[in-house]
Amino acid sequence: GGEKGKKGGGGGSSRQSLGGSYVLEGENKILGAPRRFLVFVNPVSGKARGRQVWESVAEWFEAANIRCHVIVTKKGGEISEVVRGVDLSLYDGILAVGGDGTLNEVVTALLTHPHSIKP
């Protein structure tokens, strides 16, 4: 197994292994890839460049047909409030664009979410 890029015969799509996922050649689609993210952007982190950082990568998500619900935070504690009130099953993942404090708030909010899976 594992011959990357080998074309298959018989009119079917050939596949290449990509770290446990598969790419359908010619269609640029990863099977089983996440399609929905909740994104928290802290605009004052990193010398007030949080929004700029998100804007520099947002087009990559759009090009990959990944929908992002972006929340630009305005105050500390806001991430926790949002996570408590959201149905996490609507998202394939959560992204934190900011510094240590932003990431810490996301992780804490997830660990205290009423429906989170506890380790």
N, C-alpha and C positions, 0 to 999 in steps of 0.2 A: 503493500500500500504506500501511500504518501508521495506519489509522483506529482509534484506541483506543476500546474500549467499544462498537463498532458491533455490534448484534445481527444474527446470521445467520439466515436462514430455513431451512425444511425440517427442523426438529426436531434438528439437530446442535448441539453445544456451540459457542458463540462464544468466541473467544479475544482476549486483549489482549496486546500486546507488553510485556514487563517486563525491559528490559535484557538481551535475548538469550534469556530464558526466556519461558515462556508461562503464563498463568493461565487455568484453565478457570473461567469465570464461574459463580457459584453453588455451586461445590464447594470453593473456597478451597484449591486444590492447585496448587503450582508444579511443572510437569513438569521432570524432570531435576534437581531440587533435591537437595542432600546429605541423607542420612538417618541417618548414623552418624558420631559424633564421639568422639574420645578427648580428654578434658578434664583438664588438669593445673591444680589449684588450689593456690596457695601461700598458706596461711592466715596467714603472718606478714608478707606484703608489704602495702604501702599502709597503714601504721599498723595492721597486724594485721586488715585488713578483707577479705582475699582471699576467705575463705569467705562472708562477707556479700555481697560483690559477686556471686559465682556464684549464691547463693541468690536474689538479686534478679532475675536473668535466666533462671534455669533453667526457670521455668514457660513462657517464650516458646518454648523448644525443645520442651518437652512438647506445647504447644498446636499446634506445627507438625509434630507426629509425628516428631520427630528424636530418635533414641535417643542418649544420651550415657553413655559409660563414664567416670565421674568418679574421678580419683585425687587425693586430698588429700595433698600431699607432707609428709613429716616431716623430711627432711634434704636438704642439698645433694648433688647427684649422683644423686639418686633418679630423676629424669626420664630421665637417660641410661641407667640400668640398665633401666628399664621399656621404653624405646624399643628398646633392643638385643634384648630378649626378646619383642617383640610382632610379630605379622604385620600390617604396615601396610596390607595389602590389605583388611583387615576394616573399615577406616575410610575415610570420605570426606574427613576433615580432622582436624586437631589444633588444639585451642584452648588457649591459655595464659592463665590468670587470675592475674595477679601483676604484678610490676614488670619492669624491664629485665633483671634476673638470671634471672628465670623464662623470659622470652622467649629470652634468650641460650642458656640451657641446652636449650630445645626445639630451636632452630635448629641448635646444635652437635650434638645427638643425631641429628637427621635427616641432617645432612651426613656423619656418620660411621657411619650405619646401613649394614650390609653390603649391603642391597638398594636403597639410595637411588640416585636418578639424579643423577649429578654434573653441575654446570654446565659 
